[in-house]
Amino acid sequence: MPRAKRTVASRARRRKVLRQAKGYFGSRHRLLRTARESVRTALVYAYRDRRNRKRDFRRLWISRINAALRAEGISYSQFMHQLKSSQISLDRKMLADIAARDPRGFHELVSSVTANTPTHASV
């Protein structure tokens, strides 16, 4: 019975790992064992940070909206409540973009939202 040689598959597997480790420093892109460890860790970080990126951007948008609203004299939470009760459906990404690029339009939006919504301080 002939000897089974699996060099093609194993070489392809190793080459795949080393290709993924391209650009790593030192032995991390040369030696298979360290390259494998580095690639595995990098993939774990990539998976985790794809989720964290969504978190980070939401925090950034909220910070930008809050900064623009403080200049208008209203807090972020009050504005978001008034926005929902006015039935205006703008997400935080769009609000942050409007606040950064079009301050006059953002001012008009804030004044229209605060004018339409009654305050509950008199209750």
N, CA, C and O of each residue as an XYZ file, in Angstrom:
492
protein
N       0.858     -1.185      0.000
C       0.000      0.000      0.000
C       0.898      1.240      0.000
O       1.848      1.316      0.780
N       0.606      2.201     -0.860
C       1.461      3.394     -0.937
C       1.316      4.276      0.298
O       0.292      4.286      0.981
N       2.386      5.008      0.543
C       2.406      5.897      1.695
C       1.539      7.125      1.412
O       1.638      7.722      0.340
N       0.691      7.500      2.373
C      -0.172      8.676      2.195
C       0.629      9.921      2.513
O       1.127     10.083      3.627
N       0.749     10.783      1.548
C       1.500     12.022      1.766
C       0.516     13.181      1.718
O      -0.182     13.385      0.725
N       0.476     13.933      2.806
C      -0.475     15.044      2.878
C       0.264     16.376      2.878
O      -0.144     17.326      3.546
N       1.333     16.434      2.136
C       2.134     17.663      2.157
C       1.376     18.846      1.578
O       1.524     19.968      2.062
N       0.586     18.622      0.575
C      -0.116     19.738     -0.063
C      -1.071     20.405      0.923
O      -1.096     21.631      1.035
N      -1.848     19.605      1.631
C      -2.830     20.157      2.573
C      -2.139     20.832      3.748
O      -2.511     21.936      4.145
N      -1.121     20.158      4.309
C      -0.458     20.740      5.480
C       0.307     22.000      5.110
O       0.323     22.963      5.877
N       0.944     22.005      3.940
C       1.656     23.206      3.511
C       0.681     24.355      3.284
O       0.977     25.503      3.616
N      -0.476     24.047      2.722
C      -1.485     25.089      2.492
C      -1.977     25.662      3.815
O      -2.178     26.869      3.944
N      -2.173     24.772      4.811
C      -2.607     25.216      6.132
C      -1.584     26.147      6.763
O      -1.930     27.191      7.315
N      -0.312     25.747      6.673
C       0.758     26.579      7.252
C       0.905     27.891      6.510
O       1.087     28.946      7.118
N       0.826     27.818      5.186
C       0.970     29.034      4.390
C      -0.158     30.019      4.688
O       0.042     31.233      4.690
N      -1.354     29.466      4.940
C      -2.497     30.315      5.260
C      -2.250     31.095      6.552
O      -2.531     32.291      6.627
N      -1.722     30.407      7.568
C      -1.443     31.070      8.846
C      -0.348     32.118      8.669
O      -0.462     33.232      9.181
N       0.711     31.763      7.945
C       1.819     32.698      7.757
C       1.396     33.901      6.908
O       1.900     35.009      7.094
N       0.482     33.676      5.992
C      -0.027     34.788      5.197
C      -0.855     35.738      6.066
O      -0.807     36.955      5.890
N      -1.616     35.164      7.008
C      -2.395     35.998      7.922
C      -1.488     36.788      8.854
O      -1.851     37.876      9.300
N      -0.303     36.244      9.152
C       0.633     36.900     10.063
C       1.574     37.850      9.328
O       2.522     38.356      9.928
N       1.339     38.095      8.079
C       2.200     38.983      7.301
C       2.192     40.384      7.907
O       1.133     40.948      8.180
N       3.376     40.933      8.112
C       3.493     42.255      8.687
C       3.721     42.243     10.184
O       3.993     43.292     10.769
N       3.619     41.090     10.820
C       3.896     41.003     12.251
C       5.400     41.110     12.473
O       6.185     40.850     11.562
N       5.793     41.485     13.663
C       7.198     41.764     13.967
C       7.955     40.494     14.349
O       7.436     39.648     15.077
N       9.172     40.370     13.858
C      10.081     39.311     14.283
C       9.595     37.920     13.946
O       9.134     37.652     12.837
N       9.708     37.026     14.941
C       9.358     35.624     14.701
C       7.862     35.424     14.524
O       7.425     34.358     14.090
N       7.082     36.428     14.853
C       5.627     36.287     14.746
C       5.168     36.100     13.307
O       4.095     35.546     13.068
N       5.958     36.551     12.356
C       5.560     36.314     10.970
C       6.434     35.276     10.278
O       6.209     34.954      9.112
N       7.438     34.747     10.994
C       8.332     33.767     10.396
C       8.076     32.339     10.873
O       8.026     31.406     10.072
N       7.916     32.183     12.186
C       7.812     30.851     12.766
C       6.345     30.469     12.939
O       5.514     31.268     13.372
N       6.063     29.228     12.586
C       4.665     28.802     12.528
C       3.979     28.854     13.887
O       2.846     29.324     13.989
N       4.652     28.379     14.932
C       3.993     28.293     16.230
C       3.647     29.678     16.770
O       2.522     29.907     17.213
N       4.602     30.599     16.737
C       4.328     31.952     17.246
C       3.350     32.681     16.332
O       2.524     33.469     16.793
N       3.452     32.411     15.026
C       2.509     33.038     14.092
C       1.092     32.572     14.379
O       0.150     33.364     14.334
N       0.939     31.279     14.677
C      -0.379     30.734     14.969
C      -0.979     31.393     16.215
O      -2.153     31.763     16.228
N      -0.161     31.532     17.259
C      -0.627     32.186     18.484
C      -1.031     33.628     18.220
O      -2.073     34.092     18.683
N      -0.187     34.328     17.469
C      -0.453     35.741     17.190
C      -1.715     35.933     16.364
O      -2.508     36.837     16.624
N      -1.892     35.080     15.371
C      -3.069     35.186     14.505
C      -4.329     34.876     15.299
O      -5.344     35.557     15.151
N      -4.268     33.841     16.146
C      -5.445     33.486     16.951
C      -5.838     34.646     17.865
O      -7.013     34.997     17.971
N      -4.835     35.236     18.525
C      -5.105     36.382     19.407
C      -5.667     37.557     18.620
O      -6.611     38.216     19.058
N      -5.078     37.815     17.448
C      -5.539     38.931     16.626
C      -6.982     38.731     16.181
O      -7.756     39.688     16.142
N      -7.349     37.500     15.846
C      -8.719     37.232     15.427
C      -9.704     37.406     16.580
O     -10.827     37.871     16.383
N      -9.272     37.026     17.790
C     -10.119     37.230     18.966
C     -10.351     38.713     19.199
O     -11.476     39.142     19.456
N      -9.275     39.498     19.109
C      -9.388     40.946     19.295
C     -10.264     41.570     18.206
O     -11.056     42.471     18.481
N     -10.117     41.092     16.982
C     -10.909     41.643     15.883
C     -12.392     41.381     16.100
O     -13.225     42.257     15.868
N     -12.719     40.164     16.549
C     -14.120     39.815     16.811
C     -14.684     40.704     17.914
O     -15.782     41.247     17.792
N     -13.901     40.844     19.009
C     -14.358     41.649     20.147
C     -14.539     43.111     19.743
O     -15.535     43.744     20.095
N     -13.568     43.637     19.004
C     -13.579     45.060     18.711
C     -14.565     45.451     17.620
O     -14.912     46.626     17.496
N     -15.020     44.492     16.833
C     -16.109     44.815     15.906
C     -17.363     45.178     16.685
O     -18.156     46.005     16.233
N     -17.548     44.571     17.846
C     -18.684     44.914     18.696
C     -18.420     46.181     19.500
O     -19.317     47.001     19.693
N     -17.182     46.334     19.966
C     -16.838     47.525     20.742
C     -16.895     48.794     19.904
O     -17.182     49.870     20.428
N     -16.621     48.676     18.589
C     -16.662     49.847     17.725
C     -18.048     50.479     17.727
O     -18.174     51.703     17.727
N     -19.075     49.660     17.729
C     -20.453     50.176     17.762
C     -20.705     50.937     19.054
O     -21.339     51.992     19.054
N     -20.189     50.378     20.178
C     -20.304     51.029     21.472
C     -19.599     52.382     21.471
O     -20.145     53.391     21.918
N     -18.365     52.374     20.952
C     -17.543     53.584     20.976
C     -18.153     54.698     20.132
O     -18.153     55.860     20.539
N     -18.674     54.346     18.956
C     -19.282     55.370     18.118
C     -20.541     55.943     18.754
O     -20.784     57.147     18.673
N     -21.337     55.096     19.384
C     -22.544     55.602     20.063
C     -22.159     56.579     21.167
O     -22.806     57.614     21.327
N     -21.103     56.262     21.941
C     -20.637     57.171     22.989
C     -20.156     58.491     22.389
O     -20.423     59.557     22.944
N     -19.449     58.427     21.262
C     -18.962     59.634     20.604
C     -20.121     60.503     20.132
O     -20.109     61.719     20.324
N     -21.127     59.877     19.511
C     -22.287     60.637     19.033
C     -23.011     61.306     20.189
O     -23.416     62.464     20.082
N     -23.176     60.591     21.287
C     -23.869     61.155     22.443
C     -23.083     62.327     23.007
O     -23.674     63.335     23.393
N     -21.753     62.211     23.061
C     -20.918     63.309     23.559
C     -21.048     64.546     22.674
O     -21.143     65.667     23.175
N     -21.051     64.340     21.364
C     -21.167     65.477     20.434
C     -22.533     66.146     20.542
O     -22.633     67.373     20.546
N     -23.575     65.339     20.628
C     -24.921     65.898     20.761
C     -25.033     66.664     22.073
O     -25.575     67.769     22.103
N     -24.528     66.088     23.151
C     -24.606     66.712     24.460
C     -23.862     68.042     24.478
O     -24.351     69.018     25.047
N     -22.680     68.088     23.857
C     -21.912     69.334     23.814
C     -22.677     70.423     23.070
O     -22.717     71.574     23.505
N     -23.284     70.050     21.944
C     -24.052     71.035     21.175
C     -25.302     71.473     21.936
O     -25.708     72.632     21.853
N     -25.903     70.557     22.669
C     -27.117     70.892     23.413
C     -26.822     71.767     24.620
O     -27.624     72.635     24.965
N     -25.667     71.546     25.274
C     -25.302     72.388     26.418
C     -25.139     73.833     25.987
O     -25.448     74.753     26.745
N     -24.647     74.035     24.755
C     -24.545     75.400     24.225
C     -25.925     76.009     24.008
O     -26.090     77.227     24.063
N     -26.923     75.146     23.759
C     -28.306     75.608     23.581
C     -29.022     75.777     24.916
O     -30.115     76.342     24.968
N     -28.412     75.290     25.994
C     -29.009     75.436     27.315
C     -29.980     74.336     27.692
O     -30.885     74.557     28.497
N     -29.806     73.164     27.128
C     -30.682     72.034     27.438
C     -29.804     70.789     27.609
O     -28.748     70.680     26.985
N     -30.235     69.873     28.440
C     -29.445     68.658     28.650
C     -29.806     67.613     27.592
O     -30.847     67.687     26.940
N     -28.916     66.649     27.450
C     -29.091     65.585     26.460
C     -30.348     64.773     26.742
O     -31.131     64.497     25.833
N     -30.539     64.390     28.005
C     -31.673     63.517     28.335
C     -33.008     64.230     28.114
O     -33.969     63.630     27.632
N     -33.056     65.511     28.470
C     -34.301     66.269     28.246
C     -34.601     66.376     26.755
O     -35.743     66.202     26.330
N     -33.571     66.662     25.968
C     -33.754     66.806     24.524
C     -34.225     65.503     23.897
O     -35.134     65.511     23.066
N     -33.618     64.378     24.283
C     -34.004     63.095     23.696
C     -35.448     62.750     24.066
O     -36.188     62.196     23.253
N     -35.838     63.077     25.289
C     -37.228     62.838     25.699
C     -38.182     63.689     24.866
O     -39.207     63.200     24.392
N     -37.842     64.957     24.692
C     -38.692     65.852     23.907
C     -38.721     65.449     22.438
O     -39.743     65.594     21.767
N     -37.603     64.948     21.946
C     -37.536     64.487     20.560
C     -38.463     63.298     20.341
O     -39.157     63.224     19.327
N     -38.473     62.373     21.290
C     -39.352     61.207     21.182
C     -40.819     61.601     21.300
O     -41.665     61.091     20.566
N     -41.120     62.517     22.233
C     -42.512     62.920     22.399
C     -42.990     63.779     21.228
O     -44.194     63.870     20.985
N     -42.060     64.414     20.495
C     -42.426     65.147     19.276
C     -42.564     64.224     18.085
O     -42.950     64.660     17.001
N     -42.247     62.930     18.278
C     -42.319     61.903     17.244
C     -41.411     62.212     16.063
O     -41.762     61.979     14.906
N     -40.236     62.744     16.384
C     -39.204     62.958     15.369
C     -38.224     61.805     15.492
O     -37.630     61.591     16.548
N     -38.061     61.069     14.414
C     -37.205     59.877     14.474
C     -35.871     60.152     13.779
O     -35.686     59.822     12.608
N     -34.961     60.753     14.511
C     -33.586     60.940     14.054
C     -32.687     60.142     14.990
O     -32.785     60.263     16.211
N     -31.817     59.331     14.412
C     -30.934     58.560     15.280
C     -29.754     59.429     15.731
O     -29.551     60.537     15.234
N     -28.991     58.902     16.678
C     -27.901     59.671     17.285
C     -26.809     60.002     16.281
O     -26.171     61.051     16.375
N     -26.594     59.118     15.331
C     -25.579     59.367     14.300
C     -25.945     60.603     13.477
O     -25.099     61.459     13.219
N     -27.201     60.685     13.072
C     -27.647     61.831     12.269
C     -27.652     63.112     13.100
O     -27.263     64.172     12.608
N     -28.092     63.019     14.360
C     -28.106     64.207     15.220
C     -26.695     64.748     15.430
O     -26.482     65.960     15.387
N     -25.728     63.852     15.656
C     -24.341     64.281     15.855
C     -23.794     64.914     14.590
O     -23.049     65.892     14.658
N     -24.151     64.371     13.439
C     -23.691     64.916     12.167
C     -24.280     66.309     11.933
O     -23.577     67.218     11.493
N     -25.564     66.470     12.228
C     -26.206     67.784     12.080
C     -25.575     68.789     13.035
O     -25.321     69.933     12.659
N     -25.323     68.363     14.272
C     -24.726     69.258     15.271
C     -23.336     69.716     14.847
O     -22.964     70.866     15.077
N     -22.569     68.825     14.232
C     -21.198     69.163     13.847
C     -21.147     69.978     12.552
O     -20.366     70.923     12.450
N     -21.965     69.623     11.573
C     -21.855     70.240     10.248
C     -22.795     71.428     10.021
O     -22.490     72.322      9.232
N     -23.929     71.432     10.709
C     -24.923     72.476     10.460
C     -25.451     73.018     11.791
O     -26.555     72.663     12.204
N     -24.679     73.872     12.465
C     -25.109     74.370     13.773
C     -26.416     75.158     13.724
O     -27.218     75.099     14.655
N     -26.625     75.894     12.636
C     -27.856     76.676     12.516
C     -29.069     75.751     12.399
O     -30.098     75.984     13.034
N     -28.941     74.706     11.589
C     -30.026     73.737     11.457
C     -30.280     72.995     12.758
O     -31.425     72.691     13.093
N     -29.209     72.704     13.491
C     -29.363     72.033     14.782
C     -30.080     72.950     15.770
O     -30.915     72.492     16.550
N     -29.756     74.246     15.738
C     -30.422     75.215     16.609
C     -31.920     75.273     16.292
O     -32.749     75.314     17.202
N     -32.263     75.276     15.006
C     -33.670     75.288     14.603
C     -34.389     74.019     15.060
O     -35.534     74.066     15.508
N     -33.699     72.891     14.938
C     -34.280     71.624     15.385
C     -34.548     71.648     16.881
O     -35.615     71.237     17.337
N     -33.570     72.132     17.643
C     -33.728     72.186     19.103
C     -34.856     73.130     19.481
O     -35.668     72.808     20.348
N     -34.916     74.294     18.842
C     -35.964     75.258     19.189
C     -37.342     74.740     18.795
O     -38.312     74.982     19.513
N     -37.451     74.033     17.673
C     -38.759     73.488     17.279
C     -39.195     72.368     18.222
O     -40.377     72.252     18.547
N     -38.254     71.556     18.653
C     -38.591     70.452     19.564
C     -38.989     70.989     20.932
O     -39.963     70.522     21.523
N     -38.241     71.970     21.440
C     -38.551     72.507     22.766
C     -39.821     73.353     22.743
O     -40.513     73.441     23.757
N     -40.142     73.974     21.612
C     -41.360     74.782     21.519
C     -42.609     73.893     21.466
O     -43.652     74.251     22.012
N     -42.498     72.736     20.807
C     -43.659     71.859     20.649
C     -43.984     71.048     21.891
O     -45.124     70.622     22.079
N     -42.990     70.835     22.736
C     -43.183     69.945     23.868
C     -43.466     70.752     25.130
O     -42.675     71.625     25.488
N     -44.580     70.478     25.811
C     -44.841     71.181     27.071
C     -43.919     70.672     28.165
O     -43.579     69.490     28.208
N     -43.518     71.573     29.045
C     -42.673     71.158     30.168
C     -43.549     70.629     31.290
O     -44.694     71.050     31.456
N     -42.993     69.699     32.060
C     -43.728     69.083     33.163
C     -43.371     69.703     34.498
O     -43.632     69.110     35.544
N     -42.781     70.881     34.481
C     -42.371     71.529     35.729
C     -43.589     72.067     36.478
O     -43.556     72.182     37.703
N     -44.654     72.395     35.763
C     -45.823     72.972     36.407
C     -46.692     71.913     37.096
O     -47.596     72.264     37.854
N     -46.440     70.662     36.851
C     -47.268     69.595     37.430
C     -46.934     69.360     38.874
O     -47.536     68.497     39.515
